[in-house]
Amino acid sequence: MPAGTEMTRLKRDIEALEQAVNLDLKPGSKTAMTASQKRALKSEIQQAMQALDELATRLTG
C-alpha cells in the first residue's frame, strides 16, 4: 500500500522537523531562527496542514 508507506515516511519527517524546531528555539541556540524565518516556517506548516486536510476530506467522500 503506497499511501501507508508515505504516511510512515511523513510521520518520521514530522518528528525530525519537530526536533529541529525545538533545537532552533532553545535559548542560546547557535542556529536560532529569526522572526522572519519563524513566520515563513509557520506558513509552510500551515500549507502542509491544509493539503493534508484536503486529502483527509477526499478519503471521507
N, C-alpha and C positions, 0 to 999 in steps of 0.2 A: 504494500500500500504506500505509494509515493507521498501522499498527503501526511500520513503518520510519520514517515521519515523526516519530512520537512518540519513537522511540528516538534519533533525531538530536537532537531537542529536549532530551531527558533528558541526553544526553551534554554538550550545551552548558551546561545548568543545573548539572550536577555540576562542570564546570570552573569556572564562575562561583562556586559555593559553595566550592570548594577555594581559589580566590584570596581570597575574602572571609575565610575562616577563617585562612588564612596571614597576612593583614594584621592580623587581630584578635589573633593570637598573637605578633606581633612584639614584642620588648621595647620599651617606651616608646610603644606604640600609643595613640593618643588614644581609640580605641574598644575597648580591651581588654575581653574577656569576663570576667565574674565566674565563680567556680567553679559557681555555680548555673546560669548561662547555658550554660556548657560541658556540664554534665550534661544539661540539657534538650535541647540541640542533639544531643548524642551519642545520647540516647534517640530523638529523631526520626529520625536517620540509621539507627539500628538497626531501627526500624519500617519505614522505606522499604526497607531491605535485605531484611527478612522478606517484604514484599509482592512485591519483585522475585523472590525465591527461589520464592515460590508461583506466580508467572506462569511462571517457567522450568520448574517442575515440570509445570504444565499443558501446556506445549508438548512436553514429553517424553512424556507419557502420553496 
